Amino acid sequence: GLPRRPRAEPWASGAQSIRPLPFGTMKVYVLLLGTTILAAASVSAFQVVHHSSRPSSSKLEAVVNVAEDAPRSIGPFDEWATACGVQRCAGFQLTSEDEYGQNIGVVTTEDLPAGSPVLFVPGSMILSSFQAASEVGRIDAAEKRLVSAKAADHVPQFYLFLKILYEWEQGDASPYYPWFESMPRYYSSGSSMTPFCFECLPPLAGYLAMNERVRYIQFFQALRFVEFLSPETKQNKDLTRWAFALIYTRGVPAQDGDVRIVPLADYLNHGTETEVEISFTEEGDCVAHASRDIPAGSPLRISYGDPTNPSALFAKYGFLDESSPATFCKIMIKRPSKELVDMGYDHSRMLFYKDTGEVSPEVYDVLLFQILRETNPTDMQRLYEAHMRGDMTTKQAIHQQYYPQTTAALVKHVNSFLNDLNTLKSKGVGKDPAEHPRLPLIMAHNEFVRQTFERVSQGLNL
């Protein structure tokens, strides 16, 4: 059967250097586990355990309200985490970053030296896709449905999705009930967006957000092959959308293929500059350490992904990282060739820099390659070969020869995209935020991109 409430477990080595923060001194807290974690060496592969019947459910005294305006209950969650063996460094404090107590993060009220322990979460609390699959058994029909939808890479997340739904059905009999009650109900990630939201997004953000939306639909459709969940649960779109957002904003893929959610560690917010690193012990416990000297009053953050691609973070997690130093140049090429990829076509490399308006070399390389493919295939091949063998002299000479054409193409792209952003901005004029609550965030994302493009435009017109 599925696990009961995790028992408290002792701190591993170094217990004396970290202690629980007294509950009475804490503010509201939320953590998000980042993408830099190390895989736990002791986690086994998926185990096939088929259930002959649906697992029994206790009579529910309370279920988690997943309505978007439901409040978050942090105090009981924090008490539960402490009782389960979670330990925090001195100065570890939960704090709300908005007046409604919805955006919650972690700060330290004391100086933390580099390498010092920040947080310990026992493995018995951690939600794992491997463990979920071993509990419910492999569901071949659902897996085949996902594979046929080209979502094979997301099968582990699907089992974690099922785990969340199963535990939700248990109500307050679930050991994870206090954690569920502390979770946000409102999300702005792609899976939660409305059709009007997509009308207001530029191409890359819209593409990435739609991928999230499509994946949710694939998961929802695959639920029909799951026998141990009730029909009411499987047909509840508000519930399943919440569960999907939960696992994709808090679940972290490990190197061994597992996907894990670490309660409390899932409250560490994202930062371009990070203060904390997370790893797992051989026993499966989660340990966070300070990655550098951290002065008192600083946030404690990890990285959720590439800081130069704020649109990807926006689509997956539903927030705008205004500290991002750069953004993808928005030159969208469907099915780029191997040669284009070799030349640098990649969302993380073709960048416009926010503060300076500088353009990464890969943008010029890709643009010139595209121009020469249409006008001079011989020089295109020369450019490609020079690039591949690292012959910067020949490559620079070709760039110099075609500089006017490359610059003209870039100016045309920037101006066209700025016009598109103005059109998208007009769509939001006069719209009621109460009816379209995600619209202000979408407009903020578009404005961030617009300001970056305007700086590039200014640089090109000097």
Salt bridges, closest charged atoms under 4 A:
GLU9 OE2 - ARG7 NH2 3.68
GLU68 OE2 - ARG438 NH2 2.68
ASP78 OD1 - ARG88 NH2 2.74
GLU135 OE1 - LYS163 NZ 3.22
GLU143 OE2 - ARG138 NE 2.44
GLU167 OE2 - LYS163 NZ 2.90
GLU169 OE1 - ARG54 NH2 3.15
GLU181 OE2 - ARG185 NH2 3.14
GLU212 OE2 - ARG215 NH1 3.24
ASP238 OD1 - ARG241 NH1 3.76
ASP256 OD2 - ARG260 NH2 3.49
ASP258 OD2 - ARG260 NE 3.12
ASP266 OD2 - ARG250 NE 2.65
GLU275 OE2 - ARG292 NH2 2.90
GLU275 OE2 - ARG301 NH2 2.67
ASP321 OD2 - HIS270 NE2 3.06
ASP342 OD2 - LYS338 NZ 2.78
GLU362 OE2 - ARG349 NH2 3.52
ASP365 OD2 - LYS395 NZ 2.83
ASP365 OD1 - HIS399 NE2 2.69
ASP379 OD1 - ARG382 NH1 2.98
ASP391 OD2 - ARG389 NH2 3.23
GLU435 OE2 - HIS436 NE2 3.81
GLU447 OE2 - ARG450 NH2 2.20
GLU454 OE2 - ARG450 NH1 2.47
